[in-house]
Amino acid sequence: MGFSATAGGGQAFRRVPTGVWVARCVDIIDLGTQEVEWQGQSKLQHKVQIGWEVFGEDEAGVPLTADVGGKEMPLTISKRYTLSLNDRASLRRDLEAWRGKPFDADELNGFDVSKLLGAYCLLNIAEEASDNGKTYSNIKSITPVPKAMPKPAGVHAPRKFDIDSPDMAMFEGFHGRLQEVILQAQEWPKVAPKSAAAPAREVPMSDMDDDIPF
């Protein structure tokens, strides 16, 4: 399916706190074609999950890190998008704000979002309560990193997962909920190895030299 958007387990989890943080894109995960509910209607949309590692310290001066296999690693946060650059798409809005310029006509005909891997930005994070009573950290906006602001060295290895040619070693490293979403993709029965299990339950989808990072 590719990554071109067009105009057409029990451990304590530490959330990224509210604030504006320097971040680096480390994940582009193709979720495939998913069935979504919108205003009472069901439709199919190609979804992608973009993930970032976040740098900084909280108000108490504690680094934004978590223990991963005995090593302190930057906290991560992700956001899911419909893989579309139409004029109402959240992906287009966020990427144009991140770049600091609109897409041109050629880019709107097919922009490879995997170009985002390794690109830095500022993430504006807010904690929000959901209908299920839980509080989540959500990305409210994405903007460029000012030229004078230092960019920390990346820590997490970038990952790109393509639903059309799935890397099963990478897939096995995803947390269970992300695996379940990918297993729901319309493409999965055609591309998955025979050893890949069927989903246990449905998981609803929520809907630079010139200082331009991509």
Contacts in CASP RR format, 6 or more apart in sequence:
PFRMAT RR
TARGET T0000
AUTHOR 0000-0000-0000
METHOD contacts of the structure
MODEL  1
MGFSATAGGGQAFRRVPTGVWVARCVDIIDLGTQEVEWQGQSKLQHKVQI
GWEVFGEDEAGVPLTADVGGKEMPLTISKRYTLSLNDRASLRRDLEAWRG
KPFDADELNGFDVSKLLGAYCLLNIAEEASDNGKTYSNIKSITPVPKAMP
KPAGVHAPRKFDIDSPDMAMFEGFHGRLQEVILQAQEWPKVAPKSAAAPA
REVPMSDMDDDIPF
1 30 0 8 1.000
1 32 0 8 1.000
1 33 0 8 1.000
1 46 0 8 1.000
1 162 0 8 1.000
1 163 0 8 1.000
1 164 0 8 1.000
1 187 0 8 1.000
2 30 0 8 1.000
2 112 0 8 1.000
2 162 0 8 1.000
2 163 0 8 1.000
2 164 0 8 1.000
3 28 0 8 1.000
3 30 0 8 1.000
3 48 0 8 1.000
3 83 0 8 1.000
3 112 0 8 1.000
3 113 0 8 1.000
3 114 0 8 1.000
3 160 0 8 1.000
3 162 0 8 1.000
4 83 0 8 1.000
4 110 0 8 1.000
4 111 0 8 1.000
4 112 0 8 1.000
4 113 0 8 1.000
5 48 0 8 1.000
5 83 0 8 1.000
5 84 0 8 1.000
5 85 0 8 1.000
5 89 0 8 1.000
5 91 0 8 1.000
5 92 0 8 1.000
5 110 0 8 1.000
5 111 0 8 1.000
5 113 0 8 1.000
6 84 0 8 1.000
6 85 0 8 1.000
6 108 0 8 1.000
6 109 0 8 1.000
6 110 0 8 1.000
6 111 0 8 1.000
7 84 0 8 1.000
7 85 0 8 1.000
7 86 0 8 1.000
7 87 0 8 1.000
7 92 0 8 1.000
7 108 0 8 1.000
7 109 0 8 1.000
8 84 0 8 1.000
8 85 0 8 1.000
8 86 0 8 1.000
9 175 0 8 1.000
9 176 0 8 1.000
14 66 0 8 1.000
14 75 0 8 1.000
15 75 0 8 1.000
15 127 0 8 1.000
15 135 0 8 1.000
15 136 0 8 1.000
15 137 0 8 1.000
16 54 0 8 1.000
16 64 0 8 1.000
16 75 0 8 1.000
16 76 0 8 1.000
16 77 0 8 1.000
16 123 0 8 1.000
16 125 0 8 1.000
16 137 0 8 1.000
17 58 0 8 1.000
17 59 0 8 1.000
17 64 0 8 1.000
17 125 0 8 1.000
17 127 0 8 1.000
17 137 0 8 1.000
18 125 0 8 1.000
18 126 0 8 1.000
18 127 0 8 1.000
18 137 0 8 1.000
19 124 0 8 1.000
19 125 0 8 1.000
19 126 0 8 1.000
20 122 0 8 1.000
20 123 0 8 1.000
20 124 0 8 1.000
20 125 0 8 1.000
21 54 0 8 1.000
21 55 0 8 1.000
21 56 0 8 1.000
21 64 0 8 1.000
21 122 0 8 1.000
21 123 0 8 1.000
21 125 0 8 1.000
22 54 0 8 1.000
22 55 0 8 1.000
22 56 0 8 1.000
22 120 0 8 1.000
22 121 0 8 1.000
22 122 0 8 1.000
22 145 0 8 1.000
22 149 0 8 1.000
22 151 0 8 1.000
22 152 0 8 1.000
23 52 0 8 1.000
23 53 0 8 1.000
23 54 0 8 1.000
23 55 0 8 1.000
23 77 0 8 1.000
23 120 0 8 1.000
23 121 0 8 1.000
23 122 0 8 1.000
23 123 0 8 1.000
24 52 0 8 1.000
24 53 0 8 1.000
24 55 0 8 1.000
24 118 0 8 1.000
24 119 0 8 1.000
24 120 0 8 1.000
24 121 0 8 1.000
24 151 0 8 1.000
24 152 0 8 1.000
24 154 0 8 1.000
24 156 0 8 1.000
25 50 0 8 1.000
25 51 0 8 1.000
25 52 0 8 1.000
25 116 0 8 1.000
25 117 0 8 1.000
25 118 0 8 1.000
25 119 0 8 1.000
25 120 0 8 1.000
25 121 0 8 1.000
25 158 0 8 1.000
26 51 0 8 1.000
26 52 0 8 1.000
26 53 0 8 1.000
26 76 0 8 1.000
26 117 0 8 1.000
26 118 0 8 1.000
26 154 0 8 1.000
26 156 0 8 1.000
26 157 0 8 1.000
26 158 0 8 1.000
26 159 0 8 1.000
27 49 0 8 1.000
27 50 0 8 1.000
27 51 0 8 1.000
27 52 0 8 1.000
27 76 0 8 1.000
27 78 0 8 1.000
27 158 0 8 1.000
27 159 0 8 1.000
27 160 0 8 1.000
28 48 0 8 1.000
28 49 0 8 1.000
28 50 0 8 1.000
28 51 0 8 1.000
28 113 0 8 1.000
28 114 0 8 1.000
28 116 0 8 1.000
28 117 0 8 1.000
28 159 0 8 1.000
28 160 0 8 1.000
28 161 0 8 1.000
29 48 0 8 1.000
29 49 0 8 1.000
29 50 0 8 1.000
29 51 0 8 1.000
29 78 0 8 1.000
29 159 0 8 1.000
29 160 0 8 1.000
29 161 0 8 1.000
29 174 0 8 1.000
29 178 0 8 1.000
29 182 0 8 1.000
30 48 0 8 1.000
30 161 0 8 1.000
30 162 0 8 1.000
30 163 0 8 1.000
30 164 0 8 1.000
31 46 0 8 1.000
31 47 0 8 1.000
31 48 0 8 1.000
31 49 0 8 1.000
31 80 0 8 1.000
31 163 0 8 1.000
31 181 0 8 1.000
31 182 0 8 1.000
31 185 0 8 1.000
31 205 0 8 1.000
32 46 0 8 1.000
32 47 0 8 1.000
32 48 0 8 1.000
32 163 0 8 1.000
32 182 0 8 1.000
32 185 0 8 1.000
32 186 0 8 1.000
32 187 0 8 1.000
32 188 0 8 1.000
33 44 0 8 1.000
33 45 0 8 1.000
33 46 0 8 1.000
33 47 0 8 1.000
33 185 0 8 1.000
33 186 0 8 1.000
33 187 0 8 1.000
34 44 0 8 1.000
34 45 0 8 1.000
34 46 0 8 1.000
34 47 0 8 1.000
34 181 0 8 1.000
34 184 0 8 1.000
34 185 0 8 1.000
34 186 0 8 1.000
34 205 0 8 1.000
35 42 0 8 1.000
35 43 0 8 1.000
35 44 0 8 1.000
35 184 0 8 1.000
35 186 0 8 1.000
35 205 0 8 1.000
36 42 0 8 1.000
36 43 0 8 1.000
36 44 0 8 1.000
36 45 0 8 1.000
36 204 0 8 1.000
36 205 0 8 1.000
36 207 0 8 1.000
37 204 0 8 1.000
38 207 0 8 1.000
44 186 0 8 1.000
45 82 0 8 1.000
45 83 0 8 1.000
45 84 0 8 1.000
45 205 0 8 1.000
46 82 0 8 1.000
46 83 0 8 1.000
46 84 0 8 1.000
47 80 0 8 1.000
47 81 0 8 1.000
47 82 0 8 1.000
47 83 0 8 1.000
47 205 0 8 1.000
48 80 0 8 1.000
48 81 0 8 1.000
48 83 0 8 1.000
48 91 0 8 1.000
48 113 0 8 1.000
49 78 0 8 1.000
49 79 0 8 1.000
49 80 0 8 1.000
49 81 0 8 1.000
49 178 0 8 1.000
50 78 0 8 1.000
50 79 0 8 1.000
50 80 0 8 1.000
50 81 0 8 1.000
50 113 0 8 1.000
50 116 0 8 1.000
51 76 0 8 1.000
51 77 0 8 1.000
51 78 0 8 1.000
51 79 0 8 1.000
52 76 0 8 1.000
52 77 0 8 1.000
52 78 0 8 1.000
52 121 0 8 1.000
52 123 0 8 1.000
53 73 0 8 1.000
53 74 0 8 1.000
53 75 0 8 1.000
53 76 0 8 1.000
53 154 0 8 1.000
53 155 0 8 1.000
53 156 0 8 1.000
54 64 0 8 1.000
54 74 0 8 1.000
54 75 0 8 1.000
54 76 0 8 1.000
54 77 0 8 1.000
54 123 0 8 1.000
54 125 0 8 1.000
55 64 0 8 1.000
55 74 0 8 1.000
55 152 0 8 1.000
56 63 0 8 1.000
56 64 0 8 1.000
56 152 0 8 1.000
57 63 0 8 1.000
57 64 0 8 1.000
58 64 0 8 1.000
63 72 0 8 1.000
64 74 0 8 1.000
64 75 0 8 1.000
65 72 0 8 1.000
65 73 0 8 1.000
65 74 0 8 1.000
65 75 0 8 1.000
66 72 0 8 1.000
66 73 0 8 1.000
66 75 0 8 1.000
67 73 0 8 1.000
73 155 0 8 1.000
73 156 0 8 1.000
74 154 0 8 1.000
74 155 0 8 1.000
74 156 0 8 1.000
76 156 0 8 1.000
77 123 0 8 1.000
77 125 0 8 1.000
77 137 0 8 1.000
77 139 0 8 1.000
79 94 0 8 1.000
79 138 0 8 1.000
79 139 0 8 1.000
80 205 0 8 1.000
80 206 0 8 1.000
81 89 0 8 1.000
81 90 0 8 1.000
81 91 0 8 1.000
81 94 0 8 1.000
82 89 0 8 1.000
82 90 0 8 1.000
82 91 0 8 1.000
82 207 0 8 1.000
83 91 0 8 1.000
83 113 0 8 1.000
84 91 0 8 1.000
84 92 0 8 1.000
85 91 0 8 1.000
85 92 0 8 1.000
85 95 0 8 1.000
85 103 0 8 1.000
85 107 0 8 1.000
85 108 0 8 1.000
85 110 0 8 1.000
85 111 0 8 1.000
86 92 0 8 1.000
91 113 0 8 1.000
92 103 0 8 1.000
94 139 0 8 1.000
94 141 0 8 1.000
94 142 0 8 1.000
95 103 0 8 1.000
95 111 0 8 1.000
95 113 0 8 1.000
95 116 0 8 1.000
95 142 0 8 1.000
96 102 0 8 1.000
96 103 0 8 1.000
97 141 0 8 1.000
97 142 0 8 1.000
97 143 0 8 1.000
98 119 0 8 1.000
98 121 0 8 1.000
98 142 0 8 1.000
98 143 0 8 1.000
98 144 0 8 1.000
98 213 0 8 1.000
98 214 0 8 1.000
99 144 0 8 1.000
99 212 0 8 1.000
99 213 0 8 1.000
99 214 0 8 1.000
100 143 0 8 1.000
100 144 0 8 1.000
100 212 0 8 1.000
101 212 0 8 1.000
103 111 0 8 1.000
114 160 0 8 1.000
115 214 0 8 1.000
116 213 0 8 1.000
116 214 0 8 1.000
117 158 0 8 1.000
117 160 0 8 1.000
118 154 0 8 1.000
118 158 0 8 1.000
119 208 0 8 1.000
119 213 0 8 1.000
119 214 0 8 1.000
120 145 0 8 1.000
120 151 0 8 1.000
120 213 0 8 1.000
121 142 0 8 1.000
121 143 0 8 1.000
121 144 0 8 1.000
121 145 0 8 1.000
121 213 0 8 1.000
122 142 0 8 1.000
122 143 0 8 1.000
122 144 0 8 1.000
122 145 0 8 1.000
123 139 0 8 1.000
123 141 0 8 1.000
123 142 0 8 1.000
124 139 0 8 1.000
124 140 0 8 1.000
124 141 0 8 1.000
124 142 0 8 1.000
124 143 0 8 1.000
125 137 0 8 1.000
125 138 0 8 1.000
125 139 0 8 1.000
125 140 0 8 1.000
126 137 0 8 1.000
126 138 0 8 1.000
126 140 0 8 1.000
127 135 0 8 1.000
127 136 0 8 1.000
127 137 0 8 1.000
127 138 0 8 1.000
128 135 0 8 1.000
128 136 0 8 1.000
128 138 0 8 1.000
129 135 0 8 1.000
129 136 0 8 1.000
130 136 0 8 1.000
144 211 0 8 1.000
144 212 0 8 1.000
144 213 0 8 1.000
145 151 0 8 1.000
145 213 0 8 1.000
147 211 0 8 1.000
159 170 0 8 1.000
161 167 0 8 1.000
161 170 0 8 1.000
161 171 0 8 1.000
161 174 0 8 1.000
161 182 0 8 1.000
163 182 0 8 1.000
163 185 0 8 1.000
163 187 0 8 1.000
163 188 0 8 1.000
163 191 0 8 1.000
164 187 0 8 1.000
164 191 0 8 1.000
165 191 0 8 1.000
166 182 0 8 1.000
166 191 0 8 1.000
166 192 0 8 1.000
168 193 0 8 1.000
168 196 0 8 1.000
171 179 0 8 1.000
171 182 0 8 1.000
171 196 0 8 1.000
174 182 0 8 1.000
177 203 0 8 1.000
180 199 0 8 1.000
180 200 0 8 1.000
180 201 0 8 1.000
180 203 0 8 1.000
181 203 0 8 1.000
181 205 0 8 1.000
182 188 0 8 1.000
183 192 0 8 1.000
183 196 0 8 1.000
183 197 0 8 1.000
183 198 0 8 1.000
183 199 0 8 1.000
184 199 0 8 1.000
184 202 0 8 1.000
184 203 0 8 1.000
188 196 0 8 1.000
208 214 0 8 1.000
END
